[in-house]
Amino acid sequence: MIDAHIHLDWYQPDEQDLLLQEFEQYDIRKVIAVASDLDSCQRVWQLHQQDQRVFPAFGWHPEQSLPSRKEMDRIIEWIDTYQSEIVAVGEVGLPYYKRKKEPRIDLPSYIDLFERFVQVAKRCNLPIVLHAIYEDADVVCDLLEKYQIEKAHFHWFKGDMKTVERIQQNGYMISVTPDCVYEAEIQKLIDHYPVSQLMVETDGPWPFKGPFQGEMTHPKMMSQSIHTIANIKKMTVDEVDKQLEENTNQFFRF
């Protein structure tokens, strides 16, 4: 299995050690460790140096206050410097949840910031990993289409079917988390979306409910996600497992 989106640097050091030790036991081939700010880029890079199964993506998570110009410039510099060794620009996008709490947020500045990441992804010919849900996804699609971005990954996507159709027609990828085991909204998305454009992720250390209540989020949980996808798609678990691995390998250019 390949975890297409995990905040590995957000785990405690002892938790990181445990996860890395258990990768082989649970057949975790690779994880995409996304970054959330400049310090996070540095931590993700260190984890990659520690274990080559950790593949880094550099970006800036939008659910926080805007970065300084200096920090933003440094993140872009990191992407440019390590573009041949990182697998994507991400996590980047728009602040959906922050905007719900702070209606007067400076959204145009967040959009400008995101556009800069789209530009660097285009320039470096890198996939882009997106935090873009509900109505934000249409704004993000506008910019992806403007710059003719071919490889975009909408992680843990939620949104209406019209937007889902647009994402699908553009050939973009969607990934689902372990909440697909118990969330009807995500199960409906899986039923609609082609398996050839799906990936699985954990978004760890984000915690989950249902059968995962009280557990530390671990890539092994993706096994249950794969079983859920197989049930919905009326495919065998082995067929889904192989398809998702192929999808993820091709998307991130491993």
FIVEX-370794 format. One record per residue (C-alpha): x, y, z; residue number from 1. Coordinates in pm, 1 decimal, padded with zeros to 6 digits. Layout:
<rs>
         x         y         z   nr
         X         Y         Z  NUM
...
</rs>
This chain:
<rs>
         x         y         z   nr
   00000.0   00000.0   00000.0    1
   00105.7   00359.3  -00059.0    2
  -00015.1   00639.0   00169.9    3
  -00074.5   00924.7  -00074.4    4
  -00097.8   01192.7   00197.2    5
   00038.1   01190.9   00551.7    6
   00175.7   01462.6   00782.3    7
   00452.0   01237.3   00908.8    8
   00637.3   01528.5   01066.8    9
   00335.8   01606.1   01288.8   10
   00375.8   01277.8   01477.7   11
   00586.9   01262.2   01793.4   12
   00940.4   01122.8   01740.0   13
   00855.3   00793.3   01911.8   14
   00542.4   00761.4   01695.1   15
   00746.4   00827.9   01379.8   16
   00991.2   00556.1   01481.9   17
   00706.8   00311.3   01542.8   18
   00544.9   00382.5   01205.2   19
   00870.6   00343.5   01016.7   20
   00947.3   00018.9   01200.9   21
   00605.8  -00122.0   01110.1   22
   00604.1  -00030.4   00741.0   23
   00738.1  -00369.9   00638.6   24
   00500.5  -00558.3   00870.8   25
   00196.8  -00394.7   00708.7   26
   00343.9  -00383.6   00356.1   27
   00358.4  -00004.2   00340.7   28
   00573.0   00051.1   00032.4   29
   00583.3   00430.8   00031.7   30
   00430.8   00736.0   00201.4   31
   00394.6   01087.0   00063.3   32
   00497.1   01316.7   00348.1   33
   00340.6   01654.6   00277.4   34
   00470.8   01974.4   00434.7   35
   00269.7   02252.3   00597.1   36
   00518.9   02542.5   00628.4   37
   00892.4   02614.3   00599.0   38
   00989.8   02429.1   00918.6   39
   00772.6   02139.3   00805.5   40
   00955.0   02125.6   00470.6   41
   01280.2   02088.0   00660.6   42
   01142.5   01816.6   00889.8   43
   00991.7   01623.9   00598.5   44
   01323.6   01640.0   00416.6   45
   01502.3   01500.7   00723.6   46
   01254.0   01212.5   00740.9   47
   01319.7   01138.4   00375.2   48
   01693.1   01130.3   00444.8   49
   01627.4   00893.6   00734.4   50
   01407.6   00652.7   00535.3   51
   01388.0   00634.7   00157.1   52
   01030.0   00505.6   00173.8   53
   00932.0   00857.9   00281.5   54
   00877.6   01073.7  -00026.0   55
   00864.5   01449.2   00044.2   56
   00631.6   01716.1  -00090.8   57
   00697.8   02082.4  -00010.8   58
   00419.7   02336.4   00038.9   59
   00223.3   02549.0   00282.4   60
  -00104.2   02441.5   00444.4   61
  -00375.0   02706.6   00390.2   62
  -00563.6   02659.3   00718.8   63
  -00337.3   02906.8   00901.8   64
  -00246.0   03274.2   00900.3   65
  -00073.5   03399.0   00587.7   66
   00304.2   03345.2   00581.6   67
   00555.2   03625.9   00568.3   68
   00698.8   03708.4   00227.1   69
   01035.5   03579.0   00351.4   70
   00890.4   03240.3   00450.4   71
   00701.9   03206.8   00124.3   72
   01011.3   03292.9  -00078.7   73
   01212.0   03033.6   00115.4   74
   00954.5   02759.7   00051.6   75
   00959.9   02835.6  -00320.3   76
   01339.3   02831.1  -00305.6   77
   01327.3   02487.2  -00140.8   78
   01094.7   02357.1  -00412.7   79
   01322.6   02492.6  -00685.8   80
   01635.0   02351.9  -00518.2   81
   01496.7   02003.7  -00456.1   82
   01256.6   01973.8  -00749.0   83
   01426.3   01660.4  -00880.8   84
   01403.6   01487.7  -00541.3   85
   01059.7   01585.3  -00410.9   86
   00751.7   01422.5  -00562.0   87
   00501.7   01710.1  -00549.0   88
   00416.5   02062.1  -00444.8   89
   00189.9   02033.1  -00142.9   90
  -00003.1   02055.7   00067.6   91
  -00144.2   02378.6  -00077.6   92
  -00490.4   02520.4  -00143.1   93
  -00750.5   02745.7   00015.4   94
  -00860.6   02798.8   00378.8   95
  -01213.7   02654.9   00380.2   96
  -01238.4   02581.1   00754.0   97
  -01052.7   02895.3   00863.4   98
  -01286.2   03105.9   00650.0   99
  -01589.3   02953.3   00824.3  100
  -01450.2   03069.1   01159.2  101
  -01320.5   03403.6   01030.2  102
  -01558.6   03538.3   00761.6  103
  -01347.9   03852.8   00711.6  104
  -01038.0   03659.1   00618.6  105
  -00831.6   03806.6   00332.3  106
  -00931.2   03541.1   00079.1  107
  -00782.2   03719.8  -00227.0  108
  -00436.8   03700.4  -00064.7  109
  -00480.3   03327.0  -00006.5  110
  -00581.6   03284.4  -00370.4  111
  -00275.8   03483.4  -00483.7  112
  -00057.5   03264.5  -00263.5  113
  -00208.1   02949.1  -00406.3  114
  -00160.3   03076.2  -00760.8  115
   00208.6   03117.9  -00688.6  116
   00227.3   02750.9  -00591.2  117
   00045.7   02655.6  -00911.4  118
   00301.9   02854.4  -01107.5  119
   00597.1   02681.6  -00938.2  120
   00437.5   02338.8  -00990.1  121
   00403.3   02419.7  -01360.5  122
   00757.0   02553.6  -01385.7  123
   00907.4   02251.7  -01208.5  124
   00677.7   02002.7  -01383.0  125
   00563.9   01863.4  -01046.5  126
   00224.4   01726.2  -00940.3  127
   00029.9   01945.1  -00698.2  128
  -00137.0   01816.5  -00380.1  129
  -00448.6   02011.2  -00286.8  130
  -00648.7   02111.9   00016.4  131
  -00956.9   02222.0  -00176.0  132
  -01307.2   02117.1  -00077.7  133
  -01666.2   02220.6  -00149.0  134
  -01689.2   02562.7  -00319.6  135
  -01312.5   02622.5  -00292.1  136
  -01253.2   02340.3  -00538.7  137
  -01403.1   02538.4  -00827.4  138
  -01169.1   02834.0  -00762.4  139
  -00878.0   02590.5  -00750.3  140
  -00990.1   02422.5  -01073.4  141
  -01002.9   02761.9  -01245.2  142
  -00635.3   02818.8  -01165.4  143
  -00530.5   02464.0  -01251.3  144
  -00698.3   02502.7  -01589.3  145
  -00549.5   02849.0  -01640.8  146
  -00197.5   02706.3  -01611.0  147
  -00285.3   02378.5  -01785.7  148
  -00187.3   02166.8  -01484.8  149
  -00211.9   01799.2  -01578.9  150
  -00136.2   01632.0  -01244.8  151
  -00346.4   01745.1  -00949.1  152
  -00439.2   01548.6  -00637.6  153
  -00747.5   01653.5  -00440.0  154
  -00677.5   01491.9  -00105.4  155
  -00972.3   01388.4   00117.5  156
  -01206.0   01559.6  -00126.5  157
  -01560.7   01660.7  -00041.0  158
  -01790.0   01847.5  -00278.5  159
  -02091.5   01838.1  -00506.9  160
  -02122.1   01607.2  -00804.5  161
  -02086.2   01890.8  -01056.7  162
  -01740.7   01970.9  -00919.8  163
  -01656.1   01601.4  -00901.0  164
  -01738.7   01570.7  -01272.1  165
  -01512.4   01864.3  -01350.3  166
  -01224.3   01713.8  -01152.5  167
  -01276.4   01378.9  -01321.7  168
  -01290.7   01523.7  -01673.4  169
  -00962.1   01705.7  -01610.4  170
  -00800.9   01371.9  -01526.5  171
  -00723.8   01470.6  -01167.8  172
  -00683.6   01229.1  -00878.3  173
  -00891.5   01206.3  -00561.2  174
  -00781.8   01020.9  -00248.6  175
  -00993.6   00887.8   00035.5  176
  -00907.6   00843.1   00402.2  177
  -01014.6   00569.5   00646.1  178
  -01338.3   00761.3   00706.2  179
  -01463.7   00598.9   00384.1  180
  -01529.6   00291.6   00598.0  181
  -01813.0   00469.0   00782.9  182
  -01898.7   00795.5   00597.6  183
  -02183.9   00771.5   00344.6  184
  -02073.8   01093.1   00169.4  185
  -01733.0   00945.2   00088.4  186
  -01881.9   00609.9  -00009.7  187
  -02103.3   00790.5  -00260.4  188
  -01794.4   00965.0  -00400.7  189
  -01613.9   00630.5  -00438.6  190
  -01914.3   00482.9  -00617.2  191
  -01915.7   00770.3  -00866.2  192
  -01543.5   00824.6  -00924.3  193
  -01344.3   00593.7  -01154.8  194
  -01108.7   00362.2  -00969.4  195
  -00837.3   00455.5  -01220.7  196
  -00831.3   00805.8  -01064.2  197
  -00844.4   00704.5  -00698.1  198
  -00574.4   00680.9  -00431.0  199
  -00581.4   00607.0  -00058.9  200
  -00431.8   00810.9   00222.5  201
  -00449.3   00860.5   00599.1  202
  -00390.1   01235.6   00644.3  203
  -00230.2   01119.9   00968.7  204
  -00207.5   01202.3   01247.9  205
  -00568.1   01319.8   01199.6  206
  -00779.4   01080.3   01413.6  207
  -01072.4   00876.6   01284.4  208
  -01394.6   00744.9   01431.2  209
  -01587.1   00422.2   01374.9  210
  -01362.5   00114.9   01402.0  211
  -01057.4   00343.3   01442.4  212
  -01188.3   00533.6   01747.1  213
  -00909.9   00600.5   01995.5  214
  -00632.2   00463.2   01771.5  215
  -00325.7   00648.7   01650.2  216
  -00372.7   00697.8   01277.1  217
  -00151.3   00446.2   01099.1  218
  -00109.1   00365.9   00727.1  219
  -00222.0   00009.9   00804.3  220
  -00577.0   00155.6   00823.5  221
  -00571.5   00188.7   00445.3  222
  -00629.7  -00186.9   00424.5  223
  -00986.5  -00131.6   00544.4  224
  -01026.1   00156.3   00298.0  225
  -00923.5  -00077.4   00016.6  226
  -01177.5  -00338.4   00129.7  227
  -01447.2  -00069.0   00132.1  228
  -01356.4   00045.8  -00218.8  229
  -01361.6  -00315.7  -00340.0  230
  -01709.1  -00369.0  -00196.4  231
  -01844.2  -00050.3  -00353.1  232
  -01681.0  -00110.2  -00691.0  233
  -01770.5  -00481.7  -00692.1  234
  -01406.9  -00572.0  -00748.6  235
  -01173.6  -00805.4  -00563.0  236
  -00951.0  -00660.8  -00292.8  237
  -00645.8  -00767.8  -00493.4  238
  -00771.3  -00588.7  -00805.5  239
  -00830.6  -00265.6  -00614.0  240
  -00499.9  -00292.1  -00430.1  241
  -00304.1  -00330.5  -00754.7  242
  -00497.5  -00052.3  -00930.0  243
  -00445.1   00198.0  -00647.1  244
  -00075.2   00118.7  -00626.8  245
  -00040.3   00164.2  -01002.7  246
  -00235.3   00492.8  -00989.1  247
  -00016.0   00632.1  -00712.8  248
   00312.9   00520.6  -00868.0  249
   00223.0   00680.6  -01200.0  250
   00094.4   01001.8  -01046.2  251
   00400.2   01070.7  -00830.8  252
   00654.1   00950.2  -01090.2  253
   00826.8   00700.1  -00861.1  254
</rs>
